[in-house]
């Protein structure tokens, strides 16, 4: 409005045209590339019909695109405005039509303006116009262009199946009937592929489509099967259902390293979940508390070959990060192998054979003829006959593991040899016998461990955490003596007699001293629990073998929970000058600063429970915030290092040919081919000595 008079866009445009180039430069415009009058349209560019295709509905009538609707409105109102101006209609009518035209043009570009009512279909649904098509998560850019959703992929919840091989994936039948693999028809496989077409999409394994050489797809239905069979000839492609033995890519997000996406062989199973061997969870960082995973079926021969040659699970047993097996035995199977290889364990021969046969061993030549077979001999049946190995176990009774000529002579096998991310036993077998043997070996020891536990029985009882009165008294004494020492430290602090640590204030010194004392007292309590707990209880077996948990967990259940620390310190914040309102102001004692002297079995006092909940919440927060932070840091690091590579002269250079290192990693060791980042000189010497001795 200007002086009560309304300005029309035409008048505003004429004023804009009069601004000189020099004035525009002062206003911050570059007149050679933009003029303000261009911001007011006199012509409307019409998008081509490919951008707004019309569709034919099932009822047979045509339905036009939202943009076409909008353009129709614009043309219609524009025509009426033109006719009214020519007929000399009253100004109020022309102004209304003018405003209506403005409204239609505006909503054609953006139908989501705050003060304007959106243009709607007859059904009352707002029209999706130009800007809604482009912006937001469902827009053209994020949804259609950068969104990586693919056909021939599936996603569902995962569940465990230890009877599968390491490199298999259990696929529900319902998925196998939807996902297809294209096979080209030739004169050699014509009969084979015709059987799939005969069965059609309803009988498994059948086919869903055939593709003519000109690229036309034909859906198979009960009506079209007959004609399709007659039509088939070399050059046609049959899209058959996924079957056992097909290659599939399997992935769990977030994909953080290359083992987050590996190739598996399909095994079609009943049910509605994807199944995988529990040993393969670790590289995917998967568990079965509701995780979902993705399955992709490669569609070309090249993609299949690439997956099979570069991505199969057995090719990724050794992690490129530390050169040890990333896949190993976990949980029950570690406990089972640990129990089997105890020095005094013997099993009747018929049971031993039954045990081995159940896990897939069928060659019993050279198996013990004794009535009672030692567990170590049963395990030795899985080892190659020329395999020698020396290693260490976690056991105090048999700390050394010795394997000679494929026989386990000494030592207990536990997590440190057969577990994931540890143990040179699996690494050595991989080095000598290759990836396929190792994958099969791992599958067998995994199943053997579970079979042992299934036959022997393995459960955690409440009385595993029972302690005799003597032990409880000792723990009480430990706490009372540490409490006395803490009180003495606090007295010294108030009297000013505390010896100050270099570089620390007197209050920091007090905190450090108290923390040391309290952590010692919990460790002592832990030792008491370890000494007095039932030595053959299943909880202790789990902790000793490395299957799950630790003696610290047992110490917290049966002994004392210990100091709760927040951000590396005792708990110090809460109310003014105290942590909780139940404590005196300025109390520096153990209770007031988050030391939990109770244990979980006996139950915590209210203030102890509160401190424990505080620390628990803090760590949950920390975890949730750390994940995106580290993800973004990694992304920046990867972008920063993307052009660094090893040149032909073995120097490490960036894109500008600047030398970053003279030798890769300054020691020229390829970590993925090492053993835990080191070269095992001892093993090399032993192997050389043995080979010379034999020659």
C-alpha positions in Angstrom: 0.0 0.0 0.0 1.1 3.5 -0.7 -0.9 6.5 0.5 -4.0 4.3 0.9 -3.6 3.1 -2.7 -2.7 -0.5 -3.4 0.3 -1.0 -5.7 0.1 -3.7 -8.3 3.0 -6.0 -9.1 3.2 -4.3 -12.5 3.9 -0.9 -10.9 6.4 -2.3 -8.5 8.2 -4.0 -11.4 8.4 -0.6 -13.3 9.9 1.0 -10.3 12.5 -1.8 -10.0 13.4 -1.3 -13.7 14.3 2.3 -13.0 17.1 1.4 -10.4 20.5 2.2 -12.0 23.4 -0.3 -12.1 25.5 1.8 -9.8 22.7 1.9 -7.2 22.4 -1.9 -7.5 26.1 -2.4 -6.7 25.6 -0.3 -3.6 22.7 -2.5 -2.6 24.9 -5.6 -3.1 23.6 -6.9 -6.4 25.8 -7.7 -9.4 23.7 -6.1 -12.3 25.3 -8.3 -14.9 23.8 -11.5 -13.4 20.7 -10.3 -11.5 18.2 -7.4 -11.6 15.5 -6.9 -9.0 12.7 -6.8 -11.6 13.5 -10.4 -12.5 12.1 -11.3 -9.1 8.6 -10.5 -10.4 7.5 -13.0 -13.1 5.8 -11.9 -16.3 6.2 -15.3 -17.9 5.6 -18.6 -16.2 7.9 -21.5 -17.3 5.8 -24.6 -17.8 7.5 -27.9 -16.9 7.3 -30.6 -19.7 4.8 -33.4 -19.5 7.6 -35.9 -18.4 7.7 -34.0 -15.1 4.0 -34.4 -14.5 2.9 -37.7 -16.2 -0.8 -38.6 -16.1 -1.7 -42.1 -14.9 -4.5 -44.4 -15.8 -6.4 -45.7 -12.7 -7.6 -49.3 -12.3 -11.1 -48.0 -13.0 -9.9 -46.9 -16.5 -10.2 -43.1 -16.0 -7.1 -40.9 -16.3 -5.7 -39.1 -13.3 -3.6 -36.0 -13.9 -0.6 -35.0 -11.9 -0.8 -32.3 -9.1 1.3 -29.9 -11.2 -1.0 -30.3 -14.2 -4.1 -29.5 -12.0 -2.3 -26.4 -10.8 -1.3 -25.3 -14.3 -5.0 -25.8 -15.4 -6.1 -23.5 -12.6 -3.6 -20.8 -13.6 -4.6 -21.0 -17.3 -8.3 -20.9 -16.4 -8.1 -17.9 -14.1 -5.7 -16.1 -16.4 -8.2 -16.5 -19.3 -11.1 -15.1 -17.1 -8.9 -12.2 -16.0 -8.1 -11.4 -19.7 -11.8 -11.6 -20.7 -12.9 -9.4 -17.8 -10.3 -6.7 -18.5 -11.3 -6.6 -22.2 -15.0 -6.4 -21.2 -14.3 -3.5 -18.9 -15.5 -5.2 -15.7 -15.6 -3.2 -12.4 -12.3 -2.8 -10.7 -13.2 -4.9 -7.6 -13.9 -8.0 -9.8 -10.6 -7.5 -11.6 -8.7 -7.1 -8.3 -10.3 -10.3 -7.0 -9.3 -12.3 -10.1 -5.9 -10.7 -10.0 -5.4 -11.9 -6.4 -6.7 -15.4 -7.3 -4.2 -15.6 -10.2 -1.4 -14.6 -7.7 -2.6 -17.3 -5.3 -2.5 -20.0 -7.9 0.9 -19.1 -9.1 2.2 -18.9 -5.5 0.8 -22.3 -4.6 2.1 -23.8 -7.9 5.6 -23.0 -6.6 5.1 -23.6 -2.9 1.9 -25.0 -1.3 3.2 -24.8 2.2 3.2 -21.1 3.1 2.2 -20.2 6.7 -0.4 -17.5 6.1 -2.0 -19.0 3.0 -4.6 -21.8 2.9 -3.1 -24.7 0.9 -4.6 -25.6 -2.5 -6.4 -29.0 -2.1 -7.7 -31.9 -4.1 -11.5 -32.5 -4.1 -10.7 -35.2 -1.5 -9.4 -32.4 0.7 -5.7 -33.6 0.5 -3.2 -30.8 -0.2 -1.5 -30.8 -3.6 2.2 -31.6 -3.8 3.7 -28.9 -5.9 7.2 -27.9 -7.0 8.9 -27.1 -3.7 7.4 -30.1 -1.8 8.8 -32.3 -4.5 12.3 -31.1 -4.0 12.8 -30.4 -0.3 12.6 -32.5 2.9 13.4 -36.1 3.6 10.7 -37.3 1.1 11.8 -34.9 -1.6 13.5 -35.6 -4.9 17.0 -35.1 -3.6 17.1 -37.0 -0.4 14.5 -39.7 -1.3 15.1 -40.4 -5.0 18.6 -39.2 -5.8 20.7 -39.8 -2.7 18.5 -42.4 -1.0 20.1 -45.8 -1.4 17.1 -48.1 -1.5 17.5 -51.0 -3.8 15.3 -53.7 -5.3 16.2 -57.4 -4.6 16.9 -56.6 -1.0 15.1 -57.7 2.2 15.2 -56.7 5.8 13.9 -58.4 9.0 14.8 -59.4 12.5 17.7 -61.8 13.0 17.9 -64.9 15.2 20.7 -67.4 16.1 21.2 -70.8 14.5 24.5 -72.6 15.5 23.7 -75.5 13.1 24.4 -73.2 10.1 27.9 -72.9 8.7 29.8 -69.7 9.4 29.2 -68.6 5.8 25.5 -69.4 5.5 22.5 -67.2 6.1 19.1 -68.6 6.9 16.5 -66.9 4.6 12.7 -67.3 5.3 10.8 -69.0 2.5 8.5 -66.0 2.1 11.6 -63.9 1.2 13.0 -66.5 -1.1 9.8 -66.4 -3.1 9.9 -62.7 -3.6 13.7 -62.2 -4.2 14.8 -63.5 -7.6 18.0 -64.3 -9.4 18.2 -63.7 -13.2 19.4 -66.7 -15.2 20.1 -66.5 -18.9 18.5 -69.3 -21.0 20.9 -71.2 -23.2 20.5 -74.5 -25.0 22.4 -76.3 -22.2 20.2 -75.1 -19.3 16.9 -74.8 -21.1 15.2 -77.9 -19.5 16.5 -76.9 -16.1 15.1 -73.3 -16.3 11.8 -74.4 -17.9 11.0 -76.4 -14.7 11.1 -73.1 -12.8 8.8 -71.4 -15.3 6.4 -74.4 -15.1 6.1 -74.0 -11.3 5.5 -70.3 -11.7 5.5 -67.8 -8.8 3.3 -69.8 -6.4 5.2 -73.1 -6.1 8.7 -73.0 -4.7 11.3 -73.0 -6.2 9.7 -71.3 -9.2 10.0 -68.1 -11.2 8.3 -64.7 -11.0 9.2 -63.1 -14.4 10.7 -63.9 -17.8 12.5 -61.1 -19.7 12.6 -61.0 -23.5 15.9 -60.2 -25.3 14.5 -56.7 -26.1 14.2 -56.1 -22.3 10.3 -56.5 -22.0 9.4 -58.2 -18.7 6.5 -60.6 -18.5 5.0 -61.5 -15.2 4.3 -65.2 -14.7 0.7 -66.0 -13.6 -1.4 -69.2 -13.9 -2.7 -67.8 -17.2 0.6 -66.7 -18.8 2.7 -69.8 -17.8 1.6 -71.9 -20.9 2.3 -69.1 -23.4 5.6 -68.2 -21.7 6.9 -71.8 -21.9 6.2 -71.9 -25.7 7.9 -68.5 -26.1 11.1 -69.4 -24.2 14.2 -69.7 -26.3 18.0 -69.0 -25.9 18.6 -65.3 -25.0 15.6 -65.1 -22.7 16.2 -64.4 -19.0 14.3 -66.4 -16.3 14.0 -64.6 -12.9 13.9 -67.6 -10.6 13.4 -67.8 -6.8 16.4 -67.6 -4.5 17.5 -71.1 -3.6 20.0 -72.9 -1.3 23.6 -72.1 -2.3 22.9 -68.7 -4.0 25.2 -65.9 -3.0 23.7 -63.0 -0.9 25.2 -59.9 0.7 24.4 -59.6 4.4 24.8 -56.3 6.2 24.0 -54.7 9.6 23.9 -51.0 10.1 25.8 -49.0 11.2 28.4 -50.3 8.8 31.6 -49.3 10.6 34.2 -51.6 9.0 34.4 -53.8 6.0 33.2 -56.9 8.1 29.9 -55.1 8.5 28.9 -56.3 5.0 29.9 -59.9 4.0 28.7 -62.5 1.5 26.9 -65.6 2.7 25.4 -68.6 1.0 21.6 -68.8 1.2 19.9 -71.6 3.1 16.1 -71.4 2.8 14.4 -72.1 6.1 10.9 -71.9 7.6 10.0 -69.0 9.8 10.1 -65.3 9.3 13.5 -64.2 10.5 17.0 -64.2 9.0 19.2 -66.7 10.8 23.0 -66.6 11.3 25.6 -68.5 13.2 26.2 -66.8 16.6 30.0 -66.8 16.0 29.5 -64.4 13.1 27.7 -61.8 15.3 30.9 -60.1 16.4 32.1 -58.7 13.0 28.6 -57.3 12.5 28.3 -56.2 16.2 24.9 -57.9 16.1 22.9 -59.5 18.9 19.5 -61.1 19.1 17.6 -58.5 21.2 15.7 -57.3 18.2 18.4 -56.3 15.7 17.4 -56.2 12.1 19.7 -56.9 9.2 19.7 -56.4 5.4 20.0 -59.0 2.7 20.9 -58.1 -0.9 20.8 -60.6 -3.9 23.5 -59.7 -6.6 21.8 -59.6 -10.0 24.6 -60.0 -12.5 27.3 -62.7 -13.0 30.0 -60.1 -12.3 28.4 -59.1 -9.0 28.0 -62.7 -7.9 31.6 -63.5 -8.8 32.9 -60.4 -7.0 30.9 -61.3 -3.9 32.2 -64.8 -3.9 35.8 -64.0 -4.6 36.1 -61.0 -2.3 33.4 -60.9 0.3 32.7 -64.4 1.7 32.8 -64.7 5.5 35.8 -67.0 5.4 37.9 -64.4 3.7 37.3 -62.0 6.6 38.2 -64.3 9.5 41.3 -62.2 10.2 40.7 -58.6 11.0 42.8 -56.0 9.2 43.0 -54.0 12.4 45.1 -56.4 14.6 45.8 -59.5 12.5 43.9 -61.9 14.8 40.7 -63.9 14.2 37.7 -61.6 14.5 35.4 -64.6 14.6 35.9 -67.2 17.3 33.9 -69.2 19.9 31.6 -67.2 22.2 29.6 -67.9 25.3 28.3 -71.5 25.8 30.7 -72.9 23.3 33.8 -71.4 25.1 32.5 -72.9 28.4 31.9 -76.3 26.6 35.4 -76.6 25.1 36.9 -75.5 28.5 35.0 -78.2 30.3 35.9 -80.8 27.6 39.6 -80.1 27.8 39.9 -80.4 31.6 42.8 -82.8 32.5 40.6 -85.4 34.4 37.6 -85.4 32.1 36.8 -88.8 30.4 33.8 -89.8 28.3 32.6 -93.3 27.4 33.7 -94.1 23.8 30.2 -94.6 22.3 29.2 -91.2 23.8 32.3 -89.5 22.4 31.6 -90.9 18.9 28.0 -89.8 19.2 29.2 -86.3 20.2 31.6 -86.0 17.3 29.1 -87.4 14.8 26.5 -84.8 15.9 28.8 -81.9 14.9 29.7 -83.3 11.4 32.8 -85.5 12.0 32.4 -88.8 10.2 35.9 -90.1 9.8 37.0 -92.0 13.0 40.2 -93.6 11.7 42.9 -93.2 14.4 40.3 -92.5 17.1 41.1 -93.9 20.6 40.1 -97.5 21.2 39.9 -97.0 25.0 36.6 -97.6 26.8 36.9 -94.1 28.4 38.2 -91.4 26.1 39.9 -88.3 27.5 38.2 -85.0 26.5 41.5 -83.7 25.0 41.5 -86.6 22.5 37.9 -85.8 21.4 39.0 -82.2 20.7 42.1 -83.5 18.9 39.9 -85.2 16.3 39.2 -81.7 14.8 42.9 -80.8 14.5 45.0 -81.5 11.4 47.5 -84.3 12.0 50.6 -82.3 11.2 49.7 -79.3 13.4 52.0 -78.2 16.2 51.3 -75.3 18.5 52.4 -73.8 21.8 50.3 -71.2 23.6 49.1 -69.9 26.9 45.7 -70.3 28.6 44.0 -68.4 31.4 44.1 -71.4 33.7 46.3 -71.4 36.8 46.5 -75.2 36.9 47.5 -75.7 33.2 48.8 -72.4 32.0 50.6 -73.9 29.0 48.9 -75.3 25.9 50.8 -77.8 23.9 49.7 -79.4 20.6 52.0 -81.9 18.9 51.2 -83.7 15.6 47.5 -82.7 15.9 47.1 -84.0 19.5 46.3 -81.7 22.4 48.8 -83.0 25.0 48.7 -80.2 27.7 46.6 -77.3 28.6 42.9 -76.2 28.8 41.4 -74.4 25.8 39.6 -71.2 26.8 38.8 -67.8 25.4 42.5 -66.9 25.1 43.0 -69.6 22.4 39.7 -70.1 20.7 37.9 -66.8 21.5 37.3 -63.9 19.1 39.9 -61.1 18.9 42.4 -63.2 20.9 44.3 -66.5 20.6 46.9 -67.5 18.2 45.5 -71.0 17.8 43.0 -70.0 15.2 45.5 -67.5 13.6 48.1 -70.3 13.2 45.5 -72.7 11.7 44.5 -70.0 9.3 48.1 -69.3 8.3 48.9 -73.0 7.7 45.7 -74.5 6.3 43.9 -71.6 4.7 40.5 -69.8 5.2 38.1 -72.6 4.1 39.6 -75.1 6.5 39.6 -72.5 9.3 35.9 -71.6 8.7 35.0 -75.3 8.8 37.1 -75.9 11.9 35.6 -72.9 13.7 32.1 -74.1 12.9 32.9 -77.6 14.3 34.5 -76.4 17.5 31.6 -74.0 18.1 29.1 -76.8 17.7 31.3 -79.2 19.8 31.3 -76.7 22.7 27.5 -76.4 22.6 27.0 -80.1 22.3 29.2 -80.7 25.4 27.2 -78.2 27.4 23.9 -79.7 26.2 24.9 -83.2 27.3 26.5 -82.2 30.6 24.1 -79.5 31.6 25.1 -75.9 32.4 23.1 -73.4 34.5 23.6 -70.7 37.0 22.2 -71.3 40.4 21.5 -68.7 43.1 23.8 -70.4 45.5 26.8 -69.8 43.1 26.9 -66.4 44.8 26.6 -67.7 48.4 29.5 -67.0 50.7 30.3 -68.6 54.1 29.9 -66.4 57.2 33.7 -66.3 57.5 34.0 -64.6 54.1 31.3 -62.1 54.9 33.1 -61.2 58.2 36.4 -60.7 56.3 34.7 -58.4 53.8 33.2 -56.4 56.7 36.6 -56.1 58.3 38.1 -54.9 55.0 35.5 -52.2 54.8 35.8 -51.1 58.4 39.6 -50.8 58.2 39.4 -48.8 55.0 36.6 -46.6 56.5 38.9 -45.9 59.5 41.7 -45.0 57.2 39.5 -42.6 55.2 38.3 -40.9 58.4 42.0 -40.5 59.5 42.7 -38.9 56.0 39.8 -36.5 56.4 41.0 -35.5 60.0 44.5 -34.9 58.6 42.9 -32.8 55.8 41.0 -30.6 58.3 44.0 -30.2 60.6 46.2 -29.4 57.6 48.6 -32.4 58.3 48.0 -34.1 54.9 51.1 -34.4 52.7 50.2 -32.7 49.4 50.9 -34.5 46.2 53.1 -32.5 43.7 51.0 -30.4 41.3 47.8 -31.0 43.3 45.8 -28.9 45.8 45.1 -30.3 49.3 41.5 -31.2 48.4 42.6 -33.0 45.2 45.2 -34.9 47.2 42.5 -36.0 49.7 40.3 -37.2 46.8 43.1 -39.2 45.2 44.2 -40.8 48.5 40.6 -41.8 49.3 39.9 -43.2 45.8 43.1 -45.3 46.1 42.1 -46.7 49.5 38.5 -47.5 48.4 39.6 -49.2 45.1 42.1 -51.3 47.1 39.3 -52.3 49.5 37.0 -53.5 46.7 39.9 -55.5 45.1 40.6 -57.2 48.4 36.9 -58.0 48.8 37.0 -59.4 45.2 39.9 -61.7 46.3 37.9 -62.9 49.3 35.0 -63.7 47.1 37.2 -65.6 44.6 38.8 -67.7 47.4 35.5 -68.6 49.1 33.2 -69.0 46.1 32.5 -72.6 45.0 35.4 -73.4 42.7 33.4 -75.7 40.3 30.3 -73.5 40.2 29.1 -72.6 36.8 29.4 -68.9 37.4 33.1 -69.4 38.2 33.5 -71.6 35.2 32.1 -68.9 33.0 34.4 -66.3 34.4 37.5 -68.5 34.3 37.0 -69.8 30.7 36.2 -66.3 29.4 32.7 -67.4 28.3 31.0 -64.5 30.0 31.5 -62.1 32.9 34.4 -61.8 35.3 35.2 -62.5 39.0 34.5 -58.7 39.5 30.9 -59.3 38.6 30.7 -62.1 41.2 32.5 -59.8 43.7 29.8 -57.2 43.2 27.0 -59.7 43.6 28.3 -61.4 46.7 30.9 -59.0 48.2 30.6 -55.3 47.8 29.6 -53.0 44.8 32.3 -50.5 45.5 32.9 -46.8 44.7 30.5 -45.2 42.2 32.4 -42.7 40.2 31.1 -39.9 38.0 33.4 -38.5 35.4 36.5 -40.0 37.0 35.8 -38.7 40.5 33.8 -39.7 43.6 30.2 -38.2 43.4 30.4 -34.7 44.7 27.4 -32.7 43.3 23.8 -32.8 44.3 22.4 -30.4 46.9 24.4 -27.4 48.2 27.6 -28.6 49.9 26.4 -32.2 50.0 25.4 -35.0 47.6 22.0 -35.9 49.1 19.8 -34.2 51.7 20.3 -37.1 54.2 23.9 -36.2 54.7 25.5 -33.4 56.8 26.9 -30.4 54.9 30.6 -30.8 54.0 30.6 -34.6 54.7 33.6 -36.1 52.9 33.0 -39.7 54.2 32.6 -42.8 52.2 28.8 -43.1 52.3 28.2 -39.4 51.5 30.4 -39.6 48.4 28.9 -42.7 46.6 30.7 -45.7 48.1 28.4 -48.7 48.0 29.4 -51.2 50.7 26.4 -53.4 50.2 26.2 -56.2 47.5 23.6 -56.8 44.9 22.5 -60.1 46.5 21.9 -58.6 49.9 20.4 -55.4 48.3 21.4 -51.8 48.4 20.4 -49.1 50.9 18.3 -46.2 49.5 21.2 -43.7 49.2 23.4 -46.4 47.6 20.7 -47.3 45.1 20.4 -43.6 44.2 24.1 -43.2 43.6 24.2 -46.4 41.5 21.3 -45.2 39.4 23.1 -41.8 38.9 26.2 -43.5 37.5 24.1 -45.9 35.4 22.3 -43.0 33.8 25.5 -41.1 33.2 27.1 -44.0 31.3 23.9 -44.4 29.2 24.0 -40.7 28.3 27.7 -41.0 27.6 27.2 -43.9 25.2 24.4 -42.3 23.4 26.4 -39.1 22.8 29.7 -40.8 22.0 28.3 -42.7 19.1 27.4 -39.8 16.7 30.5 -37.9 17.9 32.9 -40.7 17.0 31.0 -41.4 13.7 31.5 -37.8 12.6 35.1 -37.7 13.7 35.8 -40.9 11.7 34.1 -39.4 8.7 36.4 -36.3 8.9 39.4 -38.5 9.4 38.5 -40.7 6.4 38.0 -37.7 4.2 41.3 -36.3 5.3 43.2 -39.5 4.6 41.4 -40.5 1.4 44.3 -39.7 -1.0 47.1 -41.2 1.1 48.5 -44.4 -0.5 51.5 -46.7 -0.8 53.5 -45.8 -3.9 55.7 -48.1 -6.0 58.8 -47.1 -4.1 57.0 -48.2 -0.8 56.8 -44.6 0.5 53.4 -43.3 1.7 52.4 -40.2 -0.2 49.4 -37.9 -0.6 47.8 -36.5 -3.8 50.4 -33.8 -3.9 53.1 -36.5 -4.0 54.4 -35.3 -0.5 56.0 -38.0 1.5 54.1 -38.9 4.7 56.0 -42.0 5.8 59.1 -43.6 4.3 57.8 -47.1 5.1 54.2 -48.2 5.7 53.5 -47.8 9.4 57.2 -47.1 9.9 57.8 -50.9 10.2 56.5 -52.2 6.9 54.2 -54.7 8.7 50.9 -55.4 7.0 48.8 -55.8 10.1 46.2 -58.0 8.5 49.0 -60.6 7.7 50.6 -60.3 11.2 49.8 -62.0 14.5 48.4 -59.3 16.7 50.4 -56.6 14.9 53.7 -58.4 15.5 55.7 -61.0 13.6 55.9 -64.3 15.5 59.7 -64.9 15.2 59.6 -67.9 17.6 57.0 -69.7 15.5 59.0 -69.2 12.4 62.2 -70.5 14.0 60.3 -73.6 15.4 58.9 -74.3 12.0 62.3 -74.1 10.4 63.9 -76.3 13.0 61.1 -78.9 12.6 61.4 -78.9 8.8 65.2 -79.3 8.9 64.9 -82.1 11.5 62.5 -84.0 9.2 64.6 -83.5 6.1 
